[in-house]
């Protein structure tokens, strides 16, 4: 059973009014709503070429003929389907602390993006690295299978997550849009390795970092604390103090700045979503304003 707010009928109706925008053009396999690299008979002008015997006379540009005394035909971008991949991180840090509900918010974000694509009859894939891979499939009804898979996702060991991303990339047949949702709390060298792999596979990558209140502001009830890495179980004993909290926040922001530098280096789009933020506002305002979605 799932209790994702985003699956409510009123929410889904609003998502159906949106469309995913790719910054790049890819070769598709079927006619769809996105401009591809193929030349066809869509509505978006692409280029001119010399008229050849057998070309449709309706595509002759008579204005160009009047200026050059030569026949040219207009070429248009052929509208084709888009392949949308979605990776959702299910390592331990995404599930802890439970009160932050980072994995649930990440799941709702994934379901929203994929439902928008499914409503446009794009081909979608969902992968929880180290656990499960679903797709390709089309059509809005597939959203319930995706929701069930996310609701049943267990915690995944970091090494299985990393191996799962590599396996996902080996199975890609067509490039497309890749949505990667994580808290990106892994070591920076591992984050860089993953982003570089995505970059080298000709994907239009959109990164979503889901953060919890306790990520930046850990609440402690005493001056002594034992910090436990939820993914490696490594322990660190600390004398907690206001100065230590300031140092923690500084390191947290430094980590964020390094991520943003990597995003710029690999030409990816990047968004941060606090787990307490309204997903509806995120879809209806922030993402359209950023050009990721259009109405």
LUMMARBA-998304 format. One record per residue: x, y, z of N, C-alpha, C in turn; residue number from 1; residue in one letter. Coordinates in steps of 0.2 Angstrom, whole numbers. Layout:
BEGIN
PT      nu      nv      nw     cau     cav     caw      cu      cv      cw   tifi   rolum
PT       X       Y       Z       X       Y       Z       X       Y       Z    NUM       A
...
END
This chain:
BEGIN
PT      nu      nv      nw     cau     cav     caw      cu      cv      cw   tifi   rolum
PT       4      -6       0       0       0       0       4       6       0      1       X
PT       2      12      -3       6      18      -3       1      23      -1      2       X
PT       5      28       2       1      34       5       4      41       2      3       X
PT       6      40      -4      10      46      -7       4      52      -9      4       X
PT       6      58      -6       1      63      -7       0      65     -14      5       X
PT       6      64     -18       6      66     -25       1      62     -29      6       X
PT      -1      56     -27      -6      51     -31     -13      53     -30      7       X
PT     -14      59     -26     -21      61     -26     -24      63     -33      8       X
PT     -30      62     -34     -33      64     -41     -32      71     -42      9       X
PT     -33      75     -37     -32      82     -39     -25      84     -41     10       X
PT     -20      81     -37     -13      82     -39     -11      80     -46     11       X
PT     -14      74     -47     -12      71     -54     -15      75     -59     12       X
PT     -21      78     -58     -24      82     -64     -19      88     -65     13       X
PT     -17      91     -60     -12      97     -61      -6      95     -64     14       X
PT      -3      89     -63       3      86     -66       2      85     -73     15       X
PT      -4      83     -75      -6      82     -82      -6      88     -87     16       X
PT      -6      94     -83      -5     100     -87       2     102     -88     17       X
PT       7      99     -86      14     100     -87      17      96     -92     18       X
PT      23      98     -94      27      94     -99      34      95     -97     19       X
PT      38      89     -97      45      89     -96      49      92    -102     20       X
PT      53      96    -101      57      99    -106      65      97    -106     21       X
PT      67      95    -111      74      93    -111      78      99    -115     22       X
PT      84     100    -112      88     105    -115      92     102    -122     23       X
PT      91      96    -123      94      93    -129      89      89    -133     24       X
PT      92      87    -139      87      83    -143      90      76    -144     25       X
PT      86      71    -144      88      65    -145      84      61    -150     26       X
PT      87      56    -153      83      51    -158      79      47    -154     27       X
PT      72      48    -155      67      43    -152      65      37    -156     28       X
PT      60      34    -154      58      28    -158      51      28    -160     29       X
PT      47      33    -158      40      34    -160      39      41    -160     30       X
PT      33      43    -163      31      50    -164      29      52    -157     31       X
PT      31      58    -155      29      60    -148      29      68    -148     32       X
PT      30      71    -142      29      78    -142      36      82    -141     33       X
PT      41      79    -142      48      82    -141      52      82    -148     34       X
PT      55      88    -149      59      88    -155      65      84    -155     35       X
PT      66      80    -160      72      76    -160      77      78    -165     36       X
PT      82      74    -166      88      75    -171      85      74    -178     37       X
PT      80      70    -179      78      68    -186      74      74    -189     38       X
PT      75      74    -196      71      79    -199      65      76    -202     39       X
PT      59      80    -201      53      77    -202      48      82    -204     40       X
PT      42      82    -202      37      86    -204      33      89    -197     41       X
PT      37      91    -192      34      93    -186      32     101    -187     42       X
PT      32     105    -182      30     112    -183      36     116    -181     43       X
PT      42     114    -179      47     118    -177      52     118    -183     44       X
PT      53     124    -186      58     125    -192      65     123    -190     45       X
PT      69     119    -194      76     117    -192      81     120    -197     46       X
PT      79     120    -204      85     122    -209      82     122    -216     47       X
PT      86     124    -221      84     124    -228      88     119    -231     48       X
PT      86     116    -237      90     112    -241      88     113    -248     49       X
PT      92     111    -253      90     112    -260      84     107    -262     50       X
PT      80     110    -266      74     106    -268      76     100    -273     51       X
PT      74      94    -271      75      88    -275      69      85    -278     52       X
PT      69      82    -284      63      79    -287      60      74    -282     53       X
PT      53      75    -282      50      71    -277      48      75    -270     54       X
PT      51      80    -269      50      84    -263      43      87    -263     55       X
PT      39      88    -257      33      90    -257      33      98    -259     56       X
PT      30     100    -264      30     107    -266      28     112    -261     57       X
PT      24     109    -256      21     114    -251      26     116    -246     58       X
PT      32     113    -246      38     115    -242      43     119    -245     59       X
PT      41     121    -251      46     126    -255      45     133    -252     60       X
PT      50     136    -250      50     143    -248      50     148    -254     61       X
PT      45     150    -256      44     155    -262      48     161    -261     62       X
PT      48     163    -254      52     170    -253      59     169    -254     63       X
PT      62     163    -252      69     162    -254      70     162    -261     64       X
PT      65     158    -265      66     158    -272      66     165    -275     65       X
PT      61     169    -273      61     176    -276      68     180    -275     66       X
PT      71     178    -270      78     182    -268      84     179    -272     67       X
PT      83     172    -273      89     168    -275      88     165    -282     68       X
PT      82     165    -284      80     161    -291      82     154    -290     69       X
PT      82     151    -284      83     144    -283      78     141    -278     70       X
PT      77     135    -279      71     132    -275      74     128    -269     71       X
PT      72     130    -263      74     127    -257      68     125    -253     72       X
PT      68     120    -250      63     117    -246      64     118    -238     73       X
PT      59     119    -234      60     120    -227      61     113    -224     74       X
PT      65     112    -219      65     106    -215      63     108    -208     75       X
PT      60     103    -205      57     104    -198      59      98    -193     76       X
PT      60     100    -187      61      95    -182      55      90    -182     77       X
PT      57      84    -182      52      78    -181      51      77    -174     78       X
PT      44      78    -172      43      77    -165      43      69    -163     79       X
PT      47      67    -158      47      60    -156      47      59    -149     80       X
PT      46      53    -147      45      52    -140      52      53    -136     81       X
PT      52      54    -130      58      55    -126      58      50    -121     82       X
PT      64      47    -120      66      42    -115      68      46    -108     83       X
PT      64      44    -103      65      47     -96      67      42     -91     84       X
PT      73      43     -89      76      38     -84      76      42     -77     85       X
PT      74      38     -72      74      41     -65      78      36     -60     86       X
PT      83      39     -57      87      35     -52      85      38     -45     87       X
PT      83      34     -40      81      36     -33      86      32     -28     88       X
PT      89      36     -25      94      34     -20      90      31     -14     89       X
PT      92      25     -12      88      22      -6      93      19      -1     90       X
PT      99      23      -1     104      21       4     102      23      11     91       X
PT     105      21      17     103      22      23     101      29      25     92       X
PT     106      34      23     105      41      25      98      44      22     93       X
PT      96      41      17      89      43      14      83      41      18     94       X
PT      84      36      23      79      34      27      80      36      34     95       X
PT      85      40      36      87      42      43      88      50      43     96       X
PT      85      53      48      81      51      53      74      50      50     97       X
PT      70      45      53      63      44      50      59      50      50     98       X
PT      59      54      55      55      60      55      56      65      49     99       X
PT      62      65      46      63      69      40      60      67      34    100       X
PT      58      60      33      55      57      28      58      59      21    101       X
PT      65      59      21      68      61      14      66      56       9    102       X
PT      66      49      10      65      45       5      58      45       2    103       X
PT      53      46       7      46      47       5      46      53       0    104       X
PT      49      59       2      49      65      -2      52      64      -9    105       X
PT      58      60      -9      61      58     -15      57      54     -19    106       X
PT      53      50     -16      48      45     -20      43      49     -23    107       X
PT      40      54     -20      35      58     -22      37      63     -28    108       X
PT      44      65     -27      47      69     -33      48      65     -39    109       X
PT      50      59     -38      51      54     -44      44      52     -47    110       X
PT      39      51     -43      33      49     -46      30      55     -50    111       X
PT      31      61     -47      28      67     -50      31      68     -57    112       X
PT      38      68     -57      41      68     -64      40      63     -69    113       X
PT      39      57     -66      38      51     -71      30      51     -73    114       X
PT      26      54     -69      19      54     -71      18      59     -77    115       X
PT      22      65     -76      21      70     -81      24      67     -88    116       X
PT      29      63     -88      32      60     -94      27      55     -96    117       X
PT      24      51     -92      19      46     -94      13      49     -97    118       X
PT      11      54     -94       5      58     -97       6      60    -104    119       X
PT      12      61    -106      14      63    -113      16      57    -117    120       X
PT      15      51    -114      16      45    -118      24      44    -119    121       X
PT      28      47    -115      35      46    -116      37      39    -113    122       X
PT      43      36    -114      45      30    -111      49      31    -105    123       X
PT      47      28    -100      50      29     -93      53      23     -90    124       X
PT      59      24     -87      62      19     -83      63      21     -76    125       X
PT      62      17     -71      63      19     -64      68      14     -61    126       X
PT      74      16     -58      79      12     -55      80      14     -48    127       X
PT      80      10     -43      82      11     -37      89       7     -37    128       X
PT      94      10     -38     101       6     -39     102       2     -33    129       X
PT     104      -4     -35     105      -9     -29      99     -13     -27    130       X
PT      93     -11     -30      87     -15     -28      83     -17     -34    131       X
PT      80     -12     -38      75     -14     -43      76      -9     -49    132       X
PT      74     -12     -55      73      -8     -61      67     -10     -64    133       X
PT      63      -4     -66      56      -5     -69      56      -1     -76    134       X
PT      53      -4     -81      52      -1     -87      57      -4     -93    135       X
PT      56      -1     -99      52       4    -101      45       3    -101    136       X
PT      41       8    -100      34       8    -101      31      15    -102    137       X
PT      25      15    -105      22      21    -107      15      21    -104    138       X
PT      12      27    -103       5      27    -101       4      28     -94    139       X
PT      -1      33     -92      -2      35     -85      -3      29     -80    140       X
PT      -6      23     -82      -8      18     -78      -1      15     -74    141       X
PT       4      16     -78      11      13     -75      13      16     -68    142       X
PT      10      22     -67      12      25     -61      11      21     -54    143       X
PT       6      17     -54       4      13     -48       9       8     -47    144       X
PT      12       5     -52      17       0     -52      24       3     -49    145       X
PT      25       9     -51      31      13     -49      30      15     -42    146       X
PT      24      17     -40      23      19     -33      24      13     -28    147       X
PT      21       7     -30      22       1     -26      29      -1     -25    148       X
PT      33       0     -31      40      -2     -30      44       3     -26    149       X
PT      42       9     -26      46      14     -21      44      13     -14    150       X
PT      37      11     -13      35      10      -6      38       4      -3    151       X
PT      40      -1      -7      43      -7      -4      51      -7      -4    152       X
PT      54      -1      -6      61      -1      -7      64      -1       0    153       X
PT      69      -6       1      73      -7       7      79      -2       7    154       X
PT      82      -2      13      89       2      13      94      -2       9    155       X
PT      98       2       5     103      -1       1     110       0       3    156       X
PT     114      -4       3     121      -3       5     124       2       0    157       X
PT     129       6       2     132      11      -3     136       7      -9    158       X
PT     139       2      -7     143      -1     -13     138      -4     -18    159       X
PT     132      -7     -16     127      -9     -20     124      -4     -24    160       X
PT     123       2     -21     120       8     -24     125      10     -30    161       X
PT     131      10     -29     136      12     -34     136       7     -39    162       X
PT     136       1     -38     136      -4     -43     130      -4     -47    163       X
PT     124      -2     -44     118      -2     -47     118       4     -52    164       X
PT     121       9     -51     121      15     -56     125      12     -62    165       X
PT     131       9     -61     135       6     -66     131       1     -71    166       X
PT     127      -3     -67     123      -8     -71     118      -4     -75    167       X
PT     115       1     -72     109       5     -75     112       8     -82    168       X
PT     118      11     -81     121      14     -87     123       9     -93    169       X
PT     125       3     -91     127      -2     -96     121      -5    -100    170       X
PT     115      -4     -97     108      -6    -100     105      -1    -104    171       X
PT     108       5    -104     104      11    -108     105       9    -116    172       X
PT      99       9    -119      99       9    -127      99      15    -130    173       X
PT      95      20    -127      94      26    -130      95      32    -125    174       X
PT      99      37    -127     100      42    -122      93      46    -121    175       X
PT      93      50    -116      87      54    -114      88      58    -108    176       X
PT      83      60    -105      83      64     -99      84      59     -93    177       X
PT      89      60     -89      90      56     -83      89      60     -76    178       X
PT      84      58     -72      83      62     -66      86      58     -60    179       X
PT      90      61     -57      94      57     -51      92      61     -45    180       X
PT      89      57     -40      86      60     -34      90      57     -28    181       X
PT      93      61     -24      97      58     -18      98      64     -13    182       X
PT     101      62      -7     103      68      -3     110      69      -4    183       X
PT     114      66      -8     121      67     -10     125      68      -4    184       X
PT     124      64       1     128      64       7     134      59       7    185       X
PT     135      56       1     141      52       0     147      56       0    186       X
PT     153      53       1     159      57       0     160      60      -7    187       X
PT     163      66      -7     163      70     -13     166      66     -19    188       X
PT     171      62     -18     174      58     -23     170      53     -26    189       X
PT     165      50     -22     160      45     -25     155      49     -29    190       X
PT     153      55     -26     148      59     -30     151      61     -37    191       X
PT     157      63     -37     160      65     -43     161      59     -48    192       X
PT     162      53     -45     163      47     -50     156      46     -53    193       X
PT     151      46     -49     144      45     -52     142      50     -57    194       X
PT     143      56     -56     141      62     -60     145      61     -67    195       X
PT     151      59     -66     156      59     -72     153      53     -76    196       X
PT     151      47     -73     148      42     -77     142      44     -81    197       X
PT     137      48     -77     131      50     -81     133      55     -87    198       X
PT     138      59     -85     140      64     -91     142      60     -97    199       X
PT     146      55     -96     149      52    -102     144      47    -106    200       X
PT     138      47    -103     133      43    -107     128      47    -111    201       X
PT     130      53    -112     126      57    -117     119      58    -114    202       X
PT     118      59    -108     111      60    -104     110      68    -103    203       X
PT     104      70    -103     102      76    -101     100      75     -93    204       X
PT     105      77     -89     104      75     -82     101      81     -78    205       X
PT      96      79     -74      93      84     -69      94      80     -62    206       X
PT      98      84     -57      99      82     -51      94      85     -46    207       X
PT      92      81     -41      87      84     -36      91      81     -29    208       X
PT      92      86     -25      95      85     -19      89      86     -13    209       X
PT      87      80     -10      82      80      -5      86      81       2    210       X
PT      84      86       6      87      87      12      82      87      18    211       X
PT      85      85      23      80      85      29      83      90      34    212       X
PT      78      92      39      80      97      44      86      95      48    213       X
PT      87      88      49      92      86      54      99      86      50    214       X
PT      99      86      43     105      86      40     109      92      41    215       X
PT     106      98      41     110     104      43     110     106      50    216       X
PT     105     104      53     104     106      60     102     100      65    217       X
PT     107      96      66     106      90      71     105      93      78    218       X
PT      99      90      80      97      92      87     100      87      92    219       X
PT     103      89      97     106      85     102     104      87     109    220       X
PT     103      82     113     100      83     120     106      84     125    221       X
PT     112      82     124     117      83     129     124      85     125    222       X
PT     129      87     129     135      89     127     139      84     124    223       X
PT     138      78     126     142      72     123     138      69     118    224       X
PT     141      67     113     137      64     107     141      59     104    225       X
PT     138      53     101     141      48      97     138      49      90    226       X
PT     142      51      85     139      51      79     140      45      75    227       X
PT     135      42      72     136      36      69     134      37      61    228       X
PT     138      35      57     137      35      50     132      30      48    229       X
PT     126      32      46     121      27      45     122      22      39    230       X
PT     127      24      35     129      19      29     135      15      31    231       X
PT     139      17      35     145      13      36     146      11      43    232       X
PT     141      13      48     141      12      55     148      14      58    233       X
PT     151      18      55     157      21      59     155      26      64    234       X
PT     158      25      70     156      30      76     162      35      77    235       X
PT     159      41      79     164      46      81     161      50      87    236       X
PT     165      49      93     163      52      99     165      60      99    237       X
PT     161      64     101     162      71     101     159      75     107    238       X
PT     163      80     109     160      84     114     157      90     110    239       X
PT     150      90     111     146      94     107     145     101     110    240       X
PT     146     106     106     146     113     109     143     118     103    241       X
PT     142     124     105     140     128      99     145     129      94    242       X
PT     151     129      96     157     130      91     157     124      86    243       X
PT     156     118      89     156     112      85     150     112      80    244       X
PT     144     115      82     138     115      78     140     120      72    245       X
PT     143     126      74     145     130      68     150     127      63    246       X
PT     155     123      66     159     119      62     156     114      57    247       X
PT     151     111      60     147     106      57     143     109      51    248       X
PT     140     115      52     136     119      47     141     121      42    249       X
PT     147     123      44     152     126      39     154     120      34    250       X
PT     155     114      37     157     108      33     151     106      28    251       X
PT     145     107      31     139     105      27     138     110      21    252       X
PT     139     116      22     139     121      16     144     120      11    253       X
PT     150     118      14     156     117      10     155     111       5    254       X
PT     152     106       8     150     100       4     145     102      -2    255       X
PT     140     106       0     135     109      -5     139     113     -10    256       X
PT     143     117      -9     147     121     -14     151     116     -18    257       X
PT     154     111     -16     158     107     -20     153     103     -25    258       X
PT     147     101     -23     142      98     -27     140     103     -33    259       X
PT     139     109     -31     137     114     -36     143     115     -41    260       X
PT     149     115     -39     155     115     -44     155     109     -49    261       X
PT     153     103     -46     153      97     -50     147      98     -55    262       X
PT     142     100     -53     136     101     -57     138     106     -63    263       X
PT     141     111     -62     143     116     -67     148     113     -72    264       X
PT     153     109     -69     158     106     -73     155     101     -78    265       X
PT     150      97     -76     146      92     -80     140      94     -83    266       X
PT     139     101     -83     133     104     -87     126     101     -85    267       X
PT     125     100     -79     119      97     -77     114     102     -73    268       X
PT     108     101     -73     103     105     -69     103     102     -62    269       X
PT     102     107     -57     103     105     -50      98     109     -46    270       X
PT      94     105     -42      89     108     -37      89     105     -31    271       X
PT      88     109     -25      88     107     -19      80     107     -16    272       X
PT      78     102     -13      71     101     -11      71      99      -3    273       X
PT      70     104       1      69     102       8      63      97       9    274       X
PT      64      92      13      59      87      14      52      90      17    275       X
PT      53      96      20      47      99      23      43     104      18    276       X
PT      46     104      12      43     109       7      37     106       3    277       X
PT      33     110       1      27     108      -2      29     105      -9    278       X
PT      28      99     -11      29      96     -17      25     100     -23    279       X
PT      19     101     -21      15     104     -26      17     111     -28    280       X
PT      20     115     -24      23     122     -26      29     121     -30    281       X
PT      33     115     -28      39     114     -32      38     112     -39    282       X
PT      32     108     -40      31     107     -47      27     112     -51    283       X
PT      23     116     -47      19     121     -51      22     128     -52    284       X
PT      28     129     -48      31     135     -48      38     135     -49    285       X
PT      42     132     -45      49     132     -46      52     129     -52    286       X
PT      49     123     -53      52     119     -59      50     122     -66    287       X
PT      43     125     -67      42     129     -73      46     135     -73    288       X
PT      47     139     -68      51     145     -68      58     143     -70    289       X
PT      61     137     -68      67     136     -70      68     133     -77    290       X
PT      62     132     -81      62     129     -87      63     121     -88    291       X
PT      62     118     -82      62     111     -82      55     108     -85    292       X
PT      50     111     -83      43     110     -85      40     116     -88    293       X
PT      35     114     -92      31     119     -96      24     118     -96    294       X
PT      20     123     -96      13     122     -96      10     122    -103    295       X
END
